[in-house]
Amino acid sequence: IHGANGLSQELPLERYFRDARMQTIPDGTSEMMKLISTYTILGKGFSAYA
């Protein structure tokens, strides 16, 4: 949406983008967490080596 302005260190937008990304990185990608949760709830199990 903001193009390179989201990565520029001159604007406050860069700080907001960086802080938002830091929320998702320690937990892994949101998509993987959703996938693991879905498989666990459905009782299908989850194997990283499948």
mmCIF file of the N, C-alpha and C atoms, coordinates in Angstrom:
data_MODEL
# 
_entry.id   MODEL 
# 
loop_
_atom_site.group_PDB 
_atom_site.id 
_atom_site.type_symbol 
_atom_site.label_atom_id 
_atom_site.label_alt_id 
_atom_site.label_comp_id 
_atom_site.label_asym_id 
_atom_site.label_entity_id 
_atom_site.label_seq_id 
_atom_site.pdbx_PDB_ins_code 
_atom_site.Cartn_x 
_atom_site.Cartn_y 
_atom_site.Cartn_z 
_atom_site.occupancy 
_atom_site.B_iso_or_equiv 
_atom_site.pdbx_formal_charge 
_atom_site.auth_seq_id 
_atom_site.auth_comp_id 
_atom_site.auth_asym_id 
_atom_site.auth_atom_id 
_atom_site.pdbx_PDB_model_num 
ATOM 1   N N  . ILE A 1 1  ? 0.833  -1.186  0.000  1.00 0.00 ? 1  ILE A N  1 
ATOM 2   C CA . ILE A 1 1  ? 0.000  0.000   0.000  1.00 0.00 ? 1  ILE A CA 1 
ATOM 3   C C  . ILE A 1 1  ? 0.873  1.242   0.000  1.00 0.00 ? 1  ILE A C  1 
ATOM 4   N N  . HIS A 1 2  ? 1.867  1.270   0.851  1.00 0.00 ? 2  HIS A N  1 
ATOM 5   C CA . HIS A 1 2  ? 2.703  2.457   0.973  1.00 0.00 ? 2  HIS A CA 1 
ATOM 6   C C  . HIS A 1 2  ? 4.000  2.342   0.175  1.00 0.00 ? 2  HIS A C  1 
ATOM 7   N N  . GLY A 1 3  ? 4.224  1.213   -0.449 1.00 0.00 ? 3  GLY A N  1 
ATOM 8   C CA . GLY A 1 3  ? 5.435  1.037   -1.243 1.00 0.00 ? 3  GLY A CA 1 
ATOM 9   C C  . GLY A 1 3  ? 6.682  1.139   -0.382 1.00 0.00 ? 3  GLY A C  1 
ATOM 10  N N  . ALA A 1 4  ? 7.688  1.805   -0.876 1.00 0.00 ? 4  ALA A N  1 
ATOM 11  C CA . ALA A 1 4  ? 8.956  1.935   -0.161 1.00 0.00 ? 4  ALA A CA 1 
ATOM 12  C C  . ALA A 1 4  ? 8.847  2.831   1.065  1.00 0.00 ? 4  ALA A C  1 
ATOM 13  N N  . ASN A 1 5  ? 7.781  3.611   1.188  1.00 0.00 ? 5  ASN A N  1 
ATOM 14  C CA . ASN A 1 5  ? 7.623  4.473   2.363  1.00 0.00 ? 5  ASN A CA 1 
ATOM 15  C C  . ASN A 1 5  ? 7.504  3.660   3.649  1.00 0.00 ? 5  ASN A C  1 
ATOM 16  N N  . GLY A 1 6  ? 7.032  2.420   3.549  1.00 0.00 ? 6  GLY A N  1 
ATOM 17  C CA . GLY A 1 6  ? 6.944  1.569   4.729  1.00 0.00 ? 6  GLY A CA 1 
ATOM 18  C C  . GLY A 1 6  ? 8.298  1.093   5.213  1.00 0.00 ? 6  GLY A C  1 
ATOM 19  N N  . LEU A 1 7  ? 9.310  1.198   4.375  1.00 0.00 ? 7  LEU A N  1 
ATOM 20  C CA . LEU A 1 7  ? 10.651 0.752   4.744  1.00 0.00 ? 7  LEU A CA 1 
ATOM 21  C C  . LEU A 1 7  ? 11.612 1.911   4.987  1.00 0.00 ? 7  LEU A C  1 
ATOM 22  N N  . SER A 1 8  ? 11.181 3.103   4.710  1.00 0.00 ? 8  SER A N  1 
ATOM 23  C CA . SER A 1 8  ? 12.014 4.284   4.897  1.00 0.00 ? 8  SER A CA 1 
ATOM 24  C C  . SER A 1 8  ? 12.194 4.579   6.382  1.00 0.00 ? 8  SER A C  1 
ATOM 25  N N  . GLN A 1 9  ? 13.376 4.983   6.775  1.00 0.00 ? 9  GLN A N  1 
ATOM 26  C CA . GLN A 1 9  ? 13.621 5.317   8.177  1.00 0.00 ? 9  GLN A CA 1 
ATOM 27  C C  . GLN A 1 9  ? 13.330 6.782   8.465  1.00 0.00 ? 9  GLN A C  1 
ATOM 28  N N  . GLU A 1 10 ? 12.863 7.499   7.468  1.00 0.00 ? 10 GLU A N  1 
ATOM 29  C CA . GLU A 1 10 ? 12.588 8.920   7.634  1.00 0.00 ? 10 GLU A CA 1 
ATOM 30  C C  . GLU A 1 10 ? 11.172 9.188   8.131  1.00 0.00 ? 10 GLU A C  1 
ATOM 31  N N  . LEU A 1 11 ? 10.296 8.221   8.018  1.00 0.00 ? 11 LEU A N  1 
ATOM 32  C CA . LEU A 1 11 ? 8.895  8.427   8.365  1.00 0.00 ? 11 LEU A CA 1 
ATOM 33  C C  . LEU A 1 11 ? 8.489  7.568   9.562  1.00 0.00 ? 11 LEU A C  1 
ATOM 34  N N  . PRO A 1 12 ? 7.527  8.016   10.349 1.00 0.00 ? 12 PRO A N  1 
ATOM 35  C CA . PRO A 1 12 ? 7.040  7.210   11.471 1.00 0.00 ? 12 PRO A CA 1 
ATOM 36  C C  . PRO A 1 12 ? 6.413  5.898   11.005 1.00 0.00 ? 12 PRO A C  1 
ATOM 37  N N  . LEU A 1 13 ? 5.962  5.855   9.755  1.00 0.00 ? 13 LEU A N  1 
ATOM 38  C CA . LEU A 1 13 ? 5.354  4.646   9.218  1.00 0.00 ? 13 LEU A CA 1 
ATOM 39  C C  . LEU A 1 13 ? 6.316  3.465   9.286  1.00 0.00 ? 13 LEU A C  1 
ATOM 40  N N  . GLU A 1 14 ? 7.594  3.718   9.075  1.00 0.00 ? 14 GLU A N  1 
ATOM 41  C CA . GLU A 1 14 ? 8.594  2.643   9.129  1.00 0.00 ? 14 GLU A CA 1 
ATOM 42  C C  . GLU A 1 14 ? 8.625  2.008   10.501 1.00 0.00 ? 14 GLU A C  1 
ATOM 43  N N  . ARG A 1 15 ? 8.556  2.807   11.547 1.00 0.00 ? 15 ARG A N  1 
ATOM 44  C CA . ARG A 1 15 ? 8.577  2.273   12.909 1.00 0.00 ? 15 ARG A CA 1 
ATOM 45  C C  . ARG A 1 15 ? 7.339  1.426   13.176 1.00 0.00 ? 15 ARG A C  1 
ATOM 46  N N  . TYR A 1 16 ? 6.189  1.879   12.714 1.00 0.00 ? 16 TYR A N  1 
ATOM 47  C CA . TYR A 1 16 ? 4.949  1.120   12.917 1.00 0.00 ? 16 TYR A CA 1 
ATOM 48  C C  . TYR A 1 16 ? 5.010  -0.217  12.191 1.00 0.00 ? 16 TYR A C  1 
ATOM 49  N N  . PHE A 1 17 ? 5.534  -0.201  10.957 1.00 0.00 ? 17 PHE A N  1 
ATOM 50  C CA . PHE A 1 17 ? 5.655  -1.432  10.189 1.00 0.00 ? 17 PHE A CA 1 
ATOM 51  C C  . PHE A 1 17 ? 6.610  -2.400  10.880 1.00 0.00 ? 17 PHE A C  1 
ATOM 52  N N  . ARG A 1 18 ? 7.748  -1.910  11.340 1.00 0.00 ? 18 ARG A N  1 
ATOM 53  C CA . ARG A 1 18 ? 8.744  -2.746  12.010 1.00 0.00 ? 18 ARG A CA 1 
ATOM 54  C C  . ARG A 1 18 ? 8.182  -3.338  13.294 1.00 0.00 ? 18 ARG A C  1 
ATOM 55  N N  . ASP A 1 19 ? 7.500  -2.526  14.089 1.00 0.00 ? 19 ASP A N  1 
ATOM 56  C CA . ASP A 1 19 ? 6.923  -3.009  15.337 1.00 0.00 ? 19 ASP A CA 1 
ATOM 57  C C  . ASP A 1 19 ? 5.841  -4.053  15.089 1.00 0.00 ? 19 ASP A C  1 
ATOM 58  N N  . ALA A 1 20 ? 5.052  -3.868  14.035 1.00 0.00 ? 20 ALA A N  1 
ATOM 59  C CA . ALA A 1 20 ? 4.002  -4.836  13.715 1.00 0.00 ? 20 ALA A CA 1 
ATOM 60  C C  . ALA A 1 20 ? 4.613  -6.163  13.292 1.00 0.00 ? 20 ALA A C  1 
ATOM 61  N N  . ARG A 1 21 ? 5.695  -6.141  12.527 1.00 0.00 ? 21 ARG A N  1 
ATOM 62  C CA . ARG A 1 21 ? 6.347  -7.381  12.092 1.00 0.00 ? 21 ARG A CA 1 
ATOM 63  C C  . ARG A 1 21 ? 6.967  -8.125  13.267 1.00 0.00 ? 21 ARG A C  1 
ATOM 64  N N  . MET A 1 22 ? 7.456  -7.399  14.255 1.00 0.00 ? 22 MET A N  1 
ATOM 65  C CA . MET A 1 22 ? 8.077  -8.044  15.408 1.00 0.00 ? 22 MET A CA 1 
ATOM 66  C C  . MET A 1 22 ? 7.052  -8.844  16.206 1.00 0.00 ? 22 MET A C  1 
ATOM 67  N N  . GLN A 1 23 ? 5.790  -8.516  16.090 1.00 0.00 ? 23 GLN A N  1 
ATOM 68  C CA . GLN A 1 23 ? 4.751  -9.243  16.807 1.00 0.00 ? 23 GLN A CA 1 
ATOM 69  C C  . GLN A 1 23 ? 4.552  -10.640 16.230 1.00 0.00 ? 23 GLN A C  1 
ATOM 70  N N  . THR A 1 24 ? 4.741  -10.811 14.925 1.00 0.00 ? 24 THR A N  1 
ATOM 71  C CA . THR A 1 24 ? 4.466  -12.105 14.303 1.00 0.00 ? 24 THR A CA 1 
ATOM 72  C C  . THR A 1 24 ? 5.687  -13.009 14.212 1.00 0.00 ? 24 THR A C  1 
ATOM 73  N N  . ILE A 1 25 ? 6.885  -12.469 14.160 1.00 0.00 ? 25 ILE A N  1 
ATOM 74  C CA . ILE A 1 25 ? 8.076  -13.286 13.939 1.00 0.00 ? 25 ILE A CA 1 
ATOM 75  C C  . ILE A 1 25 ? 8.360  -14.270 15.083 1.00 0.00 ? 25 ILE A C  1 
ATOM 76  N N  . PRO A 1 26 ? 8.296  -13.896 16.372 1.00 0.00 ? 26 PRO A N  1 
ATOM 77  C CA . PRO A 1 26 ? 8.585  -14.876 17.416 1.00 0.00 ? 26 PRO A CA 1 
ATOM 78  C C  . PRO A 1 26 ? 7.628  -16.058 17.435 1.00 0.00 ? 26 PRO A C  1 
ATOM 79  N N  . ASP A 1 27 ? 6.403  -15.877 16.994 1.00 0.00 ? 27 ASP A N  1 
ATOM 80  C CA . ASP A 1 27 ? 5.421  -16.949 16.993 1.00 0.00 ? 27 ASP A CA 1 
ATOM 81  C C  . ASP A 1 27 ? 5.457  -17.768 15.713 1.00 0.00 ? 27 ASP A C  1 
ATOM 82  N N  . GLY A 1 28 ? 6.311  -17.445 14.810 1.00 0.00 ? 28 GLY A N  1 
ATOM 83  C CA . GLY A 1 28 ? 6.302  -18.090 13.514 1.00 0.00 ? 28 GLY A CA 1 
ATOM 84  C C  . GLY A 1 28 ? 5.292  -17.392 12.632 1.00 0.00 ? 28 GLY A C  1 
ATOM 85  N N  . THR A 1 29 ? 5.118  -17.872 11.426 1.00 0.00 ? 29 THR A N  1 
ATOM 86  C CA . THR A 1 29 ? 4.167  -17.203 10.555 1.00 0.00 ? 29 THR A CA 1 
ATOM 87  C C  . THR A 1 29 ? 2.753  -17.482 11.015 1.00 0.00 ? 29 THR A C  1 
ATOM 88  N N  . SER A 1 30 ? 1.908  -16.522 10.862 1.00 0.00 ? 30 SER A N  1 
ATOM 89  C CA . SER A 1 30 ? 0.514  -16.658 11.278 1.00 0.00 ? 30 SER A CA 1 
ATOM 90  C C  . SER A 1 30 ? -0.165 -17.813 10.554 1.00 0.00 ? 30 SER A C  1 
ATOM 91  N N  . GLU A 1 31 ? 0.168  -18.010 9.283  1.00 0.00 ? 31 GLU A N  1 
ATOM 92  C CA . GLU A 1 31 ? -0.451 -19.077 8.514  1.00 0.00 ? 31 GLU A CA 1 
ATOM 93  C C  . GLU A 1 31 ? -0.081 -20.452 9.069  1.00 0.00 ? 31 GLU A C  1 
ATOM 94  N N  . MET A 1 32 ? 1.174  -20.633 9.454  1.00 0.00 ? 32 MET A N  1 
ATOM 95  C CA . MET A 1 32 ? 1.596  -21.917 10.026 1.00 0.00 ? 32 MET A CA 1 
ATOM 96  C C  . MET A 1 32 ? 0.921  -22.168 11.357 1.00 0.00 ? 32 MET A C  1 
ATOM 97  N N  . MET A 1 33 ? 0.785  -21.135 12.175 1.00 0.00 ? 33 MET A N  1 
ATOM 98  C CA . MET A 1 33 ? 0.122  -21.303 13.466 1.00 0.00 ? 33 MET A CA 1 
ATOM 99  C C  . MET A 1 33 ? -1.342 -21.686 13.266 1.00 0.00 ? 33 MET A C  1 
ATOM 100 N N  . LYS A 1 34 ? -2.005 -21.089 12.277 1.00 0.00 ? 34 LYS A N  1 
ATOM 101 C CA . LYS A 1 34 ? -3.392 -21.445 11.982 1.00 0.00 ? 34 LYS A CA 1 
ATOM 102 C C  . LYS A 1 34 ? -3.484 -22.888 11.518 1.00 0.00 ? 34 LYS A C  1 
ATOM 103 N N  . LEU A 1 35 ? -2.553 -23.307 10.678 1.00 0.00 ? 35 LEU A N  1 
ATOM 104 C CA . LEU A 1 35 ? -2.549 -24.670 10.167 1.00 0.00 ? 35 LEU A CA 1 
ATOM 105 C C  . LEU A 1 35 ? -2.349 -25.679 11.287 1.00 0.00 ? 35 LEU A C  1 
ATOM 106 N N  . ILE A 1 36 ? -1.388 -25.438 12.151 1.00 0.00 ? 36 ILE A N  1 
ATOM 107 C CA . ILE A 1 36 ? -1.125 -26.344 13.270 1.00 0.00 ? 36 ILE A CA 1 
ATOM 108 C C  . ILE A 1 36 ? -2.331 -26.405 14.193 1.00 0.00 ? 36 ILE A C  1 
ATOM 109 N N  . SER A 1 37 ? -2.931 -25.257 14.492 1.00 0.00 ? 37 SER A N  1 
ATOM 110 C CA . SER A 1 37 ? -4.105 -25.226 15.370 1.00 0.00 ? 37 SER A CA 1 
ATOM 111 C C  . SER A 1 37 ? -5.262 -25.997 14.759 1.00 0.00 ? 37 SER A C  1 
ATOM 112 N N  . THR A 1 38 ? -5.482 -25.826 13.466 1.00 0.00 ? 38 THR A N  1 
ATOM 113 C CA . THR A 1 38 ? -6.584 -26.514 12.796 1.00 0.00 ? 38 THR A CA 1 
ATOM 114 C C  . THR A 1 38 ? -6.389 -28.016 12.830 1.00 0.00 ? 38 THR A C  1 
ATOM 115 N N  . TYR A 1 39 ? -5.205 -28.486 12.517 1.00 0.00 ? 39 TYR A N  1 
ATOM 116 C CA . TYR A 1 39 ? -4.944 -29.922 12.553 1.00 0.00 ? 39 TYR A CA 1 
ATOM 117 C C  . TYR A 1 39 ? -5.095 -30.476 13.968 1.00 0.00 ? 39 TYR A C  1 
ATOM 118 N N  . THR A 1 40 ? -4.676 -29.729 14.963 1.00 0.00 ? 40 THR A N  1 
ATOM 119 C CA . THR A 1 40 ? -4.796 -30.176 16.348 1.00 0.00 ? 40 THR A CA 1 
ATOM 120 C C  . THR A 1 40 ? -6.259 -30.254 16.763 1.00 0.00 ? 40 THR A C  1 
ATOM 121 N N  . ILE A 1 41 ? -7.046 -29.238 16.430 1.00 0.00 ? 41 ILE A N  1 
ATOM 122 C CA . ILE A 1 41 ? -8.465 -29.222 16.793 1.00 0.00 ? 41 ILE A CA 1 
ATOM 123 C C  . ILE A 1 41 ? -9.216 -30.346 16.093 1.00 0.00 ? 41 ILE A C  1 
ATOM 124 N N  . LEU A 1 42 ? -8.904 -30.610 14.840 1.00 0.00 ? 42 LEU A N  1 
ATOM 125 C CA . LEU A 1 42 ? -9.585 -31.659 14.092 1.00 0.00 ? 42 LEU A CA 1 
ATOM 126 C C  . LEU A 1 42 ? -9.093 -33.053 14.465 1.00 0.00 ? 42 LEU A C  1 
ATOM 127 N N  . GLY A 1 43 ? -8.062 -33.134 15.283 1.00 0.00 ? 43 GLY A N  1 
ATOM 128 C CA . GLY A 1 43 ? -7.553 -34.423 15.733 1.00 0.00 ? 43 GLY A CA 1 
ATOM 129 C C  . GLY A 1 43 ? -6.728 -35.148 14.690 1.00 0.00 ? 43 GLY A C  1 
ATOM 130 N N  . LYS A 1 44 ? -6.288 -34.452 13.671 1.00 0.00 ? 44 LYS A N  1 
ATOM 131 C CA . LYS A 1 44 ? -5.484 -35.086 12.631 1.00 0.00 ? 44 LYS A CA 1 
ATOM 132 C C  . LYS A 1 44 ? -4.014 -35.135 13.002 1.00 0.00 ? 44 LYS A C  1 
ATOM 133 N N  . GLY A 1 45 ? -3.647 -34.450 14.064 1.00 0.00 ? 45 GLY A N  1 
ATOM 134 C CA . GLY A 1 45 ? -2.253 -34.405 14.466 1.00 0.00 ? 45 GLY A CA 1 
ATOM 135 C C  . GLY A 1 45 ? -1.440 -33.552 13.513 1.00 0.00 ? 45 GLY A C  1 
ATOM 136 N N  . PHE A 1 46 ? -0.219 -33.324 13.871 1.00 0.00 ? 46 PHE A N  1 
ATOM 137 C CA . PHE A 1 46 ? 0.668  -32.531 13.019 1.00 0.00 ? 46 PHE A CA 1 
ATOM 138 C C  . PHE A 1 46 ? 2.063  -33.090 13.148 1.00 0.00 ? 46 PHE A C  1 
ATOM 139 N N  . SER A 1 47 ? 2.675  -33.348 12.014 1.00 0.00 ? 47 SER A N  1 
ATOM 140 C CA . SER A 1 47 ? 4.040  -33.839 12.011 1.00 0.00 ? 47 SER A CA 1 
ATOM 141 C C  . SER A 1 47 ? 4.884  -32.949 11.113 1.00 0.00 ? 47 SER A C  1 
ATOM 142 N N  . ALA A 1 48 ? 5.958  -32.465 11.654 1.00 0.00 ? 48 ALA A N  1 
ATOM 143 C CA . ALA A 1 48 ? 6.846  -31.606 10.872 1.00 0.00 ? 48 ALA A CA 1 
ATOM 144 C C  . ALA A 1 48 ? 7.574  -32.402 9.799  1.00 0.00 ? 48 ALA A C  1 
ATOM 145 N N  . TYR A 1 49 ? 7.575  -33.726 9.929  1.00 0.00 ? 49 TYR A N  1 
ATOM 146 C CA . TYR A 1 49 ? 8.307  -34.561 8.989  1.00 0.00 ? 49 TYR A CA 1 
ATOM 147 C C  . TYR A 1 49 ? 7.387  -35.314 8.040  1.00 0.00 ? 49 TYR A C  1 
ATOM 148 N N  . ALA A 1 50 ? 6.120  -34.950 7.980  1.00 0.00 ? 50 ALA A N  1 
ATOM 149 C CA . ALA A 1 50 ? 5.163  -35.663 7.126  1.00 0.00 ? 50 ALA A CA 1 
ATOM 150 C C  . ALA A 1 50 ? 5.301  -35.256 5.683  1.00 0.00 ? 50 ALA A C  1 
# 
